Amino acid sequence: MAAKMSMRAQIALLVYTTVNIILFTAAVYAVTIFPMLTPNAGIWLTAIMAVCLVVMAPFAWCLGKCILPEPWRKKVLAEQSPLASEPTKTI
């Protein structure tokens, strides 16, 4: 159970940081492209990032559960390769 939660937390953290980097980059581009936003760029960037940081945390946690692949949930057992004529080590 702890390994499953750890894997979910790692996936959620990866999704959270990646999406926040993308959203921050998009916000910077939006502020620099539209001249009407430039005088208050600091306020706009702060507001956009605050909303993104709050909204993305639960989204990333839920997405972490959906992305968690089935083979990672179960213990993986070693099997002999079908291409090998005989195993090099006993399994």
C-alpha positions as CSV (number, residue, x, y, z in Angstrom):
1,M,0.0,0.0,0.0
2,A,2.8,2.4,0.9
3,A,4.6,1.6,-2.4
4,K,1.4,2.3,-4.3
5,M,1.0,5.6,-2.6
6,S,4.6,6.5,-3.1
7,M,4.3,5.8,-6.8
8,R,1.1,7.8,-7.0
9,A,2.8,10.8,-5.3
10,Q,5.8,10.6,-7.6
11,I,3.5,10.6,-10.7
12,A,1.4,13.5,-9.2
13,L,4.5,15.5,-8.5
14,L,5.8,15.0,-12.0
15,V,2.5,16.0,-13.5
16,Y,2.1,19.0,-11.1
17,T,5.5,20.5,-11.9
18,T,5.3,19.9,-15.6
19,V,1.9,21.4,-16.0
20,N,2.8,24.4,-13.8
21,I,6.0,25.1,-15.9
22,I,3.9,24.9,-19.1
23,L,1.2,27.3,-17.6
24,F,3.8,29.7,-16.3
25,T,5.4,29.8,-19.8
26,A,2.0,30.4,-21.4
27,A,1.3,33.2,-18.9
28,V,4.6,34.9,-19.7
29,Y,3.9,34.7,-23.4
30,A,0.4,36.0,-22.9
31,V,1.6,39.0,-20.9
32,T,4.3,39.8,-23.4
33,I,2.1,39.3,-26.5
34,F,-0.8,41.5,-25.3
35,P,0.4,45.1,-24.7
36,M,-2.5,45.9,-22.5
37,L,-1.3,43.4,-19.9
38,T,2.3,44.6,-19.8
39,P,1.9,47.5,-17.3
40,N,0.6,45.1,-14.7
41,A,2.6,42.1,-15.7
42,G,3.6,41.2,-12.1
43,I,0.0,41.2,-10.9
44,W,-1.2,39.1,-13.8
45,L,1.6,36.6,-13.5
46,T,1.1,36.3,-9.8
47,A,-2.6,35.9,-10.1
48,I,-2.4,33.3,-12.9
49,M,0.3,31.2,-11.1
50,A,-1.6,31.4,-7.7
51,V,-4.7,30.0,-9.4
52,C,-2.7,27.3,-11.2
53,L,-0.8,26.2,-8.1
54,V,-4.1,25.8,-6.2
55,V,-6.1,24.2,-8.9
56,M,-3.4,21.8,-10.2
57,A,-2.6,20.1,-6.9
58,P,-5.9,18.1,-6.6
59,F,-6.0,17.5,-10.4
60,A,-2.5,16.1,-10.4
61,W,-3.3,13.8,-7.4
62,C,-6.3,12.4,-9.1
63,L,-4.5,12.1,-12.4
64,G,-1.7,10.2,-10.6
65,K,-4.1,7.4,-9.7
66,C,-5.4,7.2,-13.3
67,I,-1.9,7.1,-14.8
68,L,-0.6,4.5,-12.4
69,P,-0.1,1.4,-14.6
70,E,-1.4,-2.0,-13.6
71,P,2.0,-3.8,-13.8
72,W,3.4,-1.4,-11.3
73,R,0.7,-2.2,-8.8
74,K,1.5,-5.9,-8.8
75,K,4.8,-7.5,-8.0
76,V,6.7,-8.3,-11.2
77,L,8.1,-11.9,-11.4
78,A,11.1,-12.9,-13.5
79,E,10.2,-15.1,-16.4
80,Q,12.4,-16.9,-18.9
81,S,12.6,-15.3,-22.3
82,P,10.9,-17.2,-25.1
83,L,13.8,-16.4,-27.3
84,A,16.4,-18.1,-25.0
85,S,17.1,-21.8,-25.6
86,E,18.0,-22.4,-22.0
87,P,18.3,-19.9,-19.1
88,T,21.7,-18.7,-18.1
89,K,20.6,-18.6,-14.4
90,T,18.1,-20.7,-12.6
91,I,14.9,-18.9,-12.0
